[in-house]
């Protein structure tokens, strides 16, 4: 079928859903008999005041502009998440599928195909290769150049594991992680890849190559000294891609999970297993991680994680439960801690070892013991291994017709990561907000390290993946770029997405912070440091618990569970979860662990906390208790408001944020957040407090209860919980400008 036939089919299907009216408002007739001529003719009446078209390229003049998706009105309309309404304001009632978007995209590159010789001449000899990119069409504010909406590319894609198949939301132009009617269902989140002819070019800040250009500093060379693969022309099957050639194009996908293998390499033969066993499943496996989509409604090149009934599973080998001998160790909390070698993590940092297995196969949950951390430290028992279905790998392009002319190729790095519990909040935008909009007195003391996105990291992809072709000198694999434009387009309005969707590009993934939430790093003496998924927890919920509890150090857009557990000297709450999100109110704690409650014991005020040592996210995953039903609805502005409200609350409590970061962190950690919830300024308590203080409160408004904790005591009846004495209690109301405080039975007063 000719490419134009696919475009016509899309137009015919969507026309009665409001698209004919919408595009007619710009002067484009998608029902024209001669659709090719209609899409090619200049459109003098494009209305950039219509919602969703504010950031359509100022140079865009046609329905389809050859080799320029950003300047193609039809493609922009179909692909932009901000285009959702007809000219009269009514909602569009149907949207393009990923396969239909890919068909229109192919026509953009095939409407006037260049020859290979022309592309090589355009790029310069020796600089062209077949390169695979993860790609996504974005509003202007989320592009590297921020001039207009555009296709954005990275040589790294991030998809996420789950328990249910993917669901495309056409209105959002993206995949959604939730399952209607099942608050504990987690949909897998795919990533879309496509092969391009690409050119290797030096970094150039003026050309936005790459997004968030890094200057040279003490940590290494800047991006001006690096080279980046930039896409020139999309490759797709048939005779309309390159003039004079008929191509066959396919992608091949390989992923690996070798966490258990790495555990045994680190622990040695005393841990019960060695080669050749650990070189095969379940120690190292590729099946059941992620595959190319078979659904015809998804775009070619869509990598979909394989859904599993549970996020983790007990491991088996040779028809029996897989166990290993736990050595004496220095655990972090109750997790076996495999020490790093500097920055390098040769194996999982944290390993779940709290299911002890006797010689007769009887399993004992060590969480039932008051001294679970001591039992783990002593070792000397056999623990059950658990598997997760995360991993990393590569997506390679196979184009036989170009193999002789362009023998060089570059695969994309594919991460299959843990679920994103804040899918509507973007890591890069958090980074930019902290750097540019947070008051300077607070900026350097919110987290112990900056909240950098993965796209800012400059490491090669996993060099241990045999067959991937990843190179030690290729350290720009996670960077974001766009198609080149000479001259650059005029600046339109800088807008973000009016709707929230999962992004599979690495600016929406967490960077590497010892080890990180989405990926870790490894290396060797006299060799380069590189990215690797096997340095994360085994299985991943073991890592997630500690990342969440130690929130002041892990600055990922991830749950902050610091207030769930008994206070720790260096780990204050940074981005508080609400009482509902940690199960103090309702029954949907994100991690399956019920949070803290203020209680009265023997006439004294106490906070009843879960014990960090006993909290078990692997057990939560096995019983299907993890959920993003509540956290998944938290948008970026809400997340930022919480972070800022918490920082200002600490100031109101007397924390001097001008001190050095470690001093500030410890001063914050003296306080424990017992309650955090949003409050309507019209609420009776808010109105009364504002009246007493002589002020007026505005939204967003939060009500906090913080305590100065005292001694920690064992819970009288529950081994997995503790009681913490309350030495002092302060209630706070925090809005964007004011902080009201009340201590004990006193009056509300203003602190700012």
Residue pairs with C-beta under 8 A, 6 or more apart in sequence:
2 240
3 103
3 106
3 107
3 110
3 111
3 238
3 240
4 35
4 36
4 107
6 100
6 103
6 104
6 106
6 107
7 35
7 39
7 64
7 74
7 103
7 104
7 107
8 35
9 100
9 103
10 78
10 96
10 100
10 103
10 104
11 19
11 30
11 31
11 35
11 74
12 31
13 94
13 100
14 30
14 78
14 94
14 95
14 96
15 30
15 31
17 92
17 93
17 94
17 95
18 86
18 90
18 91
18 92
18 93
18 94
19 30
19 77
19 92
19 94
20 29
20 30
20 31
21 86
21 87
21 88
22 50
22 77
22 83
22 85
22 86
22 87
22 92
23 29
23 30
23 63
23 73
23 74
23 77
25 47
25 50
25 87
26 43
26 45
26 46
26 47
26 50
26 53
26 73
27 43
27 44
27 45
27 46
28 38
28 39
28 43
28 63
28 73
28 74
29 38
30 38
30 63
30 74
32 38
36 111
38 63
39 62
39 63
39 64
39 74
39 111
40 62
40 63
40 64
40 111
41 62
41 63
42 61
42 62
43 61
43 62
43 63
43 73
46 53
46 56
46 60
46 61
46 73
47 53
47 87
48 54
48 56
48 58
48 492
50 87
51 82
51 83
51 84
51 85
51 498
52 77
52 80
52 82
52 83
52 84
52 85
52 498
53 76
53 77
53 83
54 82
54 492
54 493
54 495
55 80
55 82
55 139
55 140
55 141
55 148
55 149
55 492
55 493
55 494
55 495
56 73
56 76
56 80
56 148
56 149
56 492
57 68
57 70
57 71
57 76
57 147
57 148
57 149
57 150
57 489
57 492
58 148
58 489
58 490
58 491
58 492
59 71
59 489
59 490
60 68
60 70
60 71
60 72
60 73
60 76
61 71
62 71
62 72
62 73
63 72
63 73
63 74
64 72
64 73
64 74
64 75
64 104
64 107
64 108
64 111
65 71
65 72
65 108
66 108
66 109
66 111
66 112
67 108
67 109
67 112
67 114
67 233
67 483
68 108
68 483
68 485
69 75
69 76
69 79
69 105
69 108
69 137
69 150
69 151
69 483
70 76
70 148
70 149
70 150
70 151
70 483
70 485
70 489
71 489
72 104
72 108
74 104
75 101
75 104
75 105
75 108
75 137
76 83
76 137
76 149
77 83
78 95
78 96
78 100
78 101
78 104
79 96
79 101
79 104
79 105
79 137
79 173
80 137
80 139
80 149
80 173
81 139
81 171
81 172
81 173
81 174
81 497
81 498
81 499
81 501
82 139
82 495
82 497
82 498
82 499
83 92
84 91
84 92
84 171
84 498
84 499
85 91
85 92
86 92
92 171
94 170
95 170
95 171
95 173
96 104
96 170
97 168
97 170
97 297
97 298
98 168
98 192
98 297
98 298
98 299
98 302
99 296
99 297
99 298
99 299
99 300
101 137
101 173
101 299
102 194
102 299
102 300
105 234
106 234
106 236
106 240
106 241
109 233
109 234
109 236
109 241
110 236
110 238
110 240
110 241
113 240
113 241
113 242
113 243
114 122
114 233
114 242
114 243
115 242
115 243
115 244
115 245
116 197
116 242
116 245
116 402
116 405
116 406
118 243
119 128
119 197
119 232
119 233
119 242
120 128
122 199
122 232
123 197
123 199
123 232
124 199
127 199
127 200
127 201
128 197
128 198
128 199
128 232
128 406
129 197
129 198
129 200
129 229
129 406
129 408
129 409
129 410
130 195
130 196
130 197
130 198
130 235
130 397
130 399
130 402
130 406
130 408
130 409
130 410
131 155
131 195
131 196
131 197
131 198
131 229
131 231
131 397
131 409
131 410
131 412
132 155
132 193
132 194
132 195
132 196
132 251
132 395
132 396
132 397
132 410
132 411
132 412
133 153
133 154
133 155
133 193
133 194
133 195
133 196
133 198
133 229
133 231
133 412
134 153
134 154
134 155
134 156
134 157
134 158
134 191
134 192
134 193
134 412
134 504
134 505
135 151
135 152
135 153
135 154
135 192
135 193
135 194
136 151
136 152
136 192
136 503
136 504
136 505
137 149
137 150
137 151
137 152
137 173
138 149
138 150
138 151
138 152
138 497
139 149
139 495
139 496
139 497
140 146
140 147
140 148
140 149
140 150
140 492
140 493
140 494
140 495
141 494
141 495
141 496
142 152
142 426
142 496
142 497
143 149
143 150
143 152
143 208
143 211
143 482
144 152
144 208
144 209
144 210
144 211
144 212
144 480
144 481
144 482
145 207
145 208
145 482
145 488
145 489
146 208
146 491
146 494
147 488
147 489
147 490
147 491
147 492
148 489
148 490
148 491
148 492
150 482
150 483
151 482
151 483
152 211
152 480
152 481
152 482
152 505
153 196
153 230
153 231
153 480
153 481
153 482
153 483
154 455
154 478
154 479
154 480
154 481
154 505
154 506
154 507
155 229
155 410
155 412
155 413
155 476
155 477
155 478
155 479
156 412
156 413
156 414
156 415
156 454
156 455
156 461
156 477
156 478
156 505
156 506
157 191
157 192
157 193
157 303
157 395
157 412
157 413
157 414
157 415
157 504
157 505
157 506
158 191
158 415
158 417
158 454
158 504
158 505
158 506
158 508
158 509
158 518
159 188
159 189
159 190
159 191
159 290
159 303
159 304
159 305
159 414
159 415
159 416
159 417
159 504
160 177
160 188
160 189
160 305
160 416
160 417
160 418
160 419
160 420
160 502
161 186
161 188
161 305
161 308
161 311
161 388
161 389
161 390
161 416
161 417
161 418
161 419
162 177
162 185
162 186
162 187
162 188
162 189
162 305
162 307
162 311
162 419
163 185
163 186
163 187
163 307
163 308
163 309
163 310
163 311
163 624
164 179
164 182
164 185
164 186
164 187
164 188
164 307
165 187
165 188
165 304
165 307
166 175
166 187
166 188
166 189
166 190
166 298
166 304
167 175
167 176
167 187
168 174
168 175
168 297
168 298
169 175
169 176
169 501
171 499
172 499
172 500
172 501
173 501
174 501
174 502
174 503
175 187
175 189
175 190
175 501
175 502
176 187
176 423
176 501
176 502
177 186
177 187
177 189
177 419
177 420
177 423
177 502
177 628
177 632
178 185
178 186
178 187
178 628
178 629
178 632
179 185
179 186
179 187
183 588
183 627
183 629
184 624
184 625
184 626
184 627
184 629
186 311
186 419
186 626
186 627
186 628
187 307
188 304
188 305
188 306
188 307
189 305
189 420
189 423
189 502
189 504
190 293
190 298
190 302
190 303
190 304
190 305
190 504
191 302
191 303
191 414
191 504
192 299
192 301
192 302
192 303
192 504
193 251
193 301
193 302
193 303
193 395
193 412
193 414
194 234
194 235
194 236
194 299
194 300
194 301
195 234
195 235
195 249
195 251
195 301
195 397
195 399
196 231
196 232
196 233
196 234
196 235
197 231
197 232
197 233
197 235
197 406
198 229
198 230
198 231
198 232
198 410
199 229
199 230
199 232
199 484
200 227
200 228
200 229
200 230
201 209
201 227
201 228
201 229
201 230
201 484
202 209
202 224
202 225
202 226
202 227
202 228
203 209
203 210
203 213
203 222
203 223
203 224
203 225
203 226
203 227
203 228
203 476
204 224
205 213
205 223
205 224
207 484
207 488
208 481
208 482
209 223
209 228
209 230
209 481
210 223
210 228
210 455
210 476
210 479
210 480
210 481
211 428
211 455
211 479
211 480
211 481
211 507
212 428
212 431
212 432
212 453
212 455
212 456
212 480
212 507
213 222
213 223
214 222
214 223
214 456
214 458
215 222
215 223
215 224
216 222
216 224
216 225
220 458
223 458
223 476
223 479
226 458
226 475
226 476
227 476
228 476
228 479
228 481
229 410
229 476
229 481
230 481
230 482
230 483
230 484
231 481
231 483
232 483
232 484
233 241
233 242
234 241
235 241
235 242
235 247
235 249
235 397
235 399
235 402
236 247
236 249
236 300
237 247
237 248
237 249
238 246
238 247
239 245
239 246
239 247
241 247
241 249
245 401
246 401
247 399
247 401
247 402
248 399
248 400
248 401
249 397
249 398
249 399
250 397
250 398
251 292
251 300
251 301
251 395
251 396
251 397
251 398
252 395
252 396
252 397
252 398
253 290
253 291
253 292
253 303
253 393
253 394
253 395
253 396
253 414
254 286
254 393
254 394
254 396
254 465
254 467
254 468
255 286
255 289
255 290
255 391
255 392
255 393
255 414
255 416
256 284
256 285
256 286
256 289
256 391
256 392
256 393
256 465
257 284
257 285
257 286
257 289
257 387
257 388
257 389
257 390
257 391
257 533
257 534
258 283
258 284
258 285
258 534
259 347
259 348
259 388
259 534
259 536
259 538
259 539
260 278
260 282
260 283
260 284
260 315
260 322
260 385
260 387
260 538
261 278
261 279
261 283
261 284
261 534
262 346
262 347
262 348
262 534
262 535
263 271
263 324
263 338
263 347
263 348
263 351
263 385
263 538
264 271
264 272
264 273
264 274
264 278
264 283
264 324
265 278
265 346
265 347
266 338
266 346
266 347
267 324
267 327
267 338
268 274
270 325
270 327
271 324
271 325
271 326
271 327
272 323
272 324
272 325
272 382
273 283
273 324
277 283
277 317
278 284
281 287
282 315
282 316
282 317
282 322
282 385
282 387
283 317
286 391
286 393
288 306
288 308
288 389
289 305
289 306
289 389
289 390
289 391
289 393
289 416
290 303
290 304
290 305
290 306
290 391
290 393
290 414
290 416
291 303
291 304
291 306
292 301
292 302
292 303
292 304
293 299
293 302
293 303
293 304
295 304
298 304
301 395
303 395
303 414
305 389
305 416
306 389
308 389
310 621
310 622
310 624
311 388
311 389
311 419
311 539
311 540
311 541
311 621
311 626
312 386
312 387
312 388
312 539
312 540
312 541
312 618
312 621
312 622
313 386
313 387
313 622
314 321
314 322
314 355
314 384
314 385
314 386
314 387
314 622
315 321
315 322
315 384
315 385
315 386
315 387
316 322
320 361
321 357
321 361
321 363
321 384
322 384
322 385
323 357
323 382
323 383
323 384
323 385
324 382
324 383
324 385
325 379
325 380
325 381
325 382
326 336
326 353
326 376
326 379
326 380
326 381
326 382
326 383
327 379
327 380
328 377
328 378
328 379
328 380
329 336
329 337
329 376
329 377
329 379
330 337
330 377
331 337
331 373
331 376
331 377
332 350
332 546
333 373
333 545
333 546
333 549
333 612
333 613
334 354
334 366
334 367
334 372
334 373
334 376
334 613
334 614
335 350
335 351
335 352
335 353
335 376
335 537
335 542
335 545
335 546
336 350
336 351
336 352
336 353
336 376
336 383
337 349
337 350
338 345
338 346
338 347
338 348
338 349
338 350
338 351
340 346
340 349
340 514
340 515
343 514
343 521
343 523
343 529
344 521
344 522
344 523
344 524
344 529
345 515
345 520
345 521
345 522
345 532
345 534
345 535
346 522
346 535
347 534
347 535
347 538
348 534
348 535
348 536
348 537
348 538
348 542
348 543
349 514
349 515
349 520
349 535
349 536
349 537
349 543
350 537
350 538
350 542
350 543
350 546
351 537
351 538
351 542
352 383
352 386
352 537
352 538
352 539
352 541
352 542
352 616
352 618
353 366
353 376
353 383
354 365
354 366
354 367
354 372
354 376
354 383
354 616
354 618
355 363
355 364
355 365
355 366
355 383
355 384
355 386
356 363
356 364
356 366
356 381
356 382
356 383
356 384
357 363
357 364
357 381
357 382
357 383
357 384
358 364
358 382
363 384
365 619
366 372
366 375
366 376
367 614
367 616
367 619
367 719
367 720
368 719
369 375
369 719
370 714
370 719
372 613
372 614
373 613
375 381
385 538
386 538
386 539
386 618
387 539
388 418
388 538
388 539
388 540
388 541
389 416
390 416
390 417
390 418
390 533
390 536
390 540
391 416
391 533
392 413
392 414
392 415
392 416
392 461
392 462
392 465
392 519
392 531
392 532
392 533
392 534
393 414
393 416
393 465
393 468
394 411
394 412
394 413
394 414
394 461
394 465
394 467
394 468
394 469
394 470
395 411
395 412
395 414
396 409
396 411
396 468
396 469
397 409
397 411
409 469
410 469
410 474
411 468
411 469
411 470
413 461
413 462
413 468
413 470
413 477
413 478
413 531
415 506
415 509
415 518
415 519
415 533
416 533
417 509
417 517
417 518
417 519
417 533
418 517
418 518
418 536
418 540
418 541
418 544
419 626
419 628
420 502
420 508
420 557
420 628
421 558
421 559
421 590
421 628
421 631
421 632
422 557
422 558
422 559
422 628
422 631
422 632
422 634
422 639
423 500
423 501
423 502
423 628
423 632
424 500
424 501
424 632
424 633
424 634
424 635
424 636
425 557
425 634
425 635
425 636
425 639
426 503
426 507
426 508
426 557
426 636
427 451
427 453
427 454
427 507
427 508
427 509
427 510
427 511
427 556
427 557
428 453
428 455
428 507
428 508
429 496
429 636
430 451
430 557
430 636
430 639
430 640
431 450
431 451
431 452
431 453
431 456
433 640
434 443
434 446
434 450
434 451
435 443
435 450
438 446
438 644
438 647
441 657
441 658
442 644
442 647
442 648
442 651
442 657
444 661
445 647
445 657
445 659
445 661
445 664
445 665
446 555
446 574
446 643
446 647
447 552
447 553
447 555
447 574
448 552
448 553
448 555
448 661
448 662
448 665
449 513
449 553
449 555
450 555
451 510
451 511
451 555
451 556
451 557
452 511
452 513
452 555
453 506
453 507
453 508
453 509
453 510
453 511
454 478
454 506
454 507
454 509
454 510
454 511
454 512
454 518
454 519
455 478
455 479
455 480
455 505
455 506
455 507
455 509
456 478
456 511
457 478
457 511
457 512
457 531
458 475
458 476
458 478
458 479
459 475
459 477
459 478
459 512
459 521
459 528
459 529
459 530
459 531
460 470
460 471
460 472
460 473
460 474
460 475
460 477
460 528
460 530
460 531
461 468
461 470
461 474
461 477
461 530
461 531
462 468
462 470
462 522
462 530
462 531
462 532
462 533
463 470
463 471
463 472
463 527
463 528
463 530
464 522
464 530
464 532
470 477
470 530
472 527
472 528
472 530
473 528
475 528
477 531
478 506
478 531
480 505
480 506
480 507
500 635
500 636
502 508
509 517
509 518
509 519
510 516
510 517
510 518
510 554
510 555
510 556
510 557
510 558
511 556
512 519
512 520
512 521
512 531
513 553
513 554
513 555
513 556
514 553
515 521
515 535
515 536
515 543
516 535
516 536
516 556
517 543
517 544
517 547
517 554
517 556
517 558
518 556
519 531
519 532
519 533
519 535
519 536
520 531
520 532
520 533
520 534
520 535
520 536
521 529
521 530
521 531
521 532
521 535
522 529
522 530
522 532
522 534
522 535
523 529
523 530
536 543
537 543
537 544
537 546
539 618
539 621
541 617
541 618
541 620
541 621
541 626
542 617
542 618
544 558
544 591
544 617
545 561
545 591
545 612
545 615
545 616
545 617
547 554
547 556
547 558
548 554
548 558
548 559
548 560
548 561
548 562
548 564
548 591
549 561
549 562
549 564
549 565
549 568
549 571
549 612
550 562
550 568
550 570
550 571
551 560
551 561
551 562
551 571
551 572
551 573
551 574
551 575
552 562
552 570
552 571
552 572
552 574
552 665
552 668
552 669
553 570
553 571
555 574
557 639
559 577
559 581
559 590
559 591
559 631
560 573
560 574
560 575
560 576
560 577
561 577
561 582
561 591
561 593
562 568
562 571
562 572
562 573
562 574
562 673
563 573
563 576
563 577
563 582
563 595
563 596
563 672
563 673
563 674
563 676
564 577
564 582
564 591
564 593
564 595
564 596
564 609
564 610
564 615
565 609
565 610
565 611
565 612
565 615
566 609
566 611
566 612
566 672
566 709
566 712
566 722
566 724
567 669
567 670
567 671
567 672
567 709
567 724
568 612
568 669
569 666
569 669
570 665
570 666
570 669
571 669
572 650
572 665
572 668
572 669
572 671
573 646
573 668
573 672
573 673
573 676
574 643
574 646
575 639
575 642
575 643
575 646
576 642
576 645
576 646
576 673
576 676
576 704
577 590
577 595
577 631
577 676
578 630
578 676
578 677
578 678
579 585
579 595
579 675
579 676
579 677
580 586
580 588
580 630
580 677
581 588
581 589
581 590
581 630
581 631
582 589
582 590
582 591
582 593
582 594
582 595
582 596
583 589
583 593
583 594
583 595
584 594
584 595
584 596
584 597
584 675
585 677
588 627
588 629
588 630
589 595
589 625
589 627
590 626
590 627
590 628
590 630
590 631
591 615
591 617
591 620
591 625
591 626
592 617
592 619
592 620
592 623
592 625
592 626
592 627
593 610
593 615
593 617
593 620
594 610
595 609
595 610
596 607
596 608
596 609
596 610
596 672
596 674
597 607
597 608
598 605
598 606
598 607
598 608
598 674
598 675
598 705
598 726
599 605
599 606
599 607
599 608
599 723
600 606
601 716
601 723
604 725
604 726
605 707
605 725
605 726
605 729
606 713
606 723
606 724
606 725
606 726
607 672
607 674
607 707
607 709
607 723
607 724
607 726
608 715
608 721
608 722
608 723
609 721
609 722
609 723
609 724
610 720
610 721
610 722
611 719
611 720
611 721
611 722
614 719
614 720
614 721
615 720
617 626
620 626
638 700
641 700
641 702
641 736
642 676
642 702
644 736
645 700
645 702
645 704
645 734
646 673
647 657
648 734
648 739
648 752
649 704
649 706
649 732
649 734
649 739
650 657
650 667
650 668
650 671
651 657
651 739
651 751
651 752
652 732
652 734
652 739
652 741
652 751
652 752
653 671
653 706
653 730
653 732
653 741
654 667
655 664
655 667
655 668
656 664
656 667
657 664
659 667
670 708
671 706
671 707
671 708
672 706
672 707
672 708
672 709
672 724
673 704
673 705
673 706
674 705
674 706
674 707
674 729
675 703
675 704
675 705
676 702
676 703
676 704
676 705
677 702
677 703
678 700
678 701
678 702
678 703
679 685
679 686
679 701
679 702
679 703
679 733
680 686
680 699
680 701
681 687
681 690
681 696
681 697
681 698
681 699
681 701
681 735
685 703
686 697
686 701
686 703
686 733
688 748
689 697
689 733
689 740
689 742
689 748
690 696
690 697
690 733
690 740
690 748
692 747
692 748
692 749
693 740
693 748
693 749
693 750
694 750
695 738
695 740
695 750
697 733
697 735
697 738
697 740
698 735
698 736
698 737
699 735
700 735
700 736
701 733
701 734
701 735
702 732
702 733
702 734
702 735
703 731
703 732
703 733
704 731
704 732
704 733
704 734
705 729
705 730
705 731
705 732
706 729
706 730
706 732
707 724
707 726
707 727
707 728
707 729
707 730
708 726
708 727
708 728
708 729
709 724
709 725
709 726
709 727
710 724
710 725
710 726
710 727
711 724
711 725
712 722
712 723
712 724
712 725
713 722
713 723
713 724
713 725
714 722
714 723
715 721
715 722
715 723
716 723
728 743
729 743
729 744
730 741
730 742
730 743
731 741
731 742
731 743
732 739
732 740
732 741
732 742
733 739
733 740
733 748
734 740
737 752
738 750
738 751
738 752
739 750
739 751
739 752
740 748
740 749
740 750
740 751
741 748
741 749
741 751
742 748
742 749
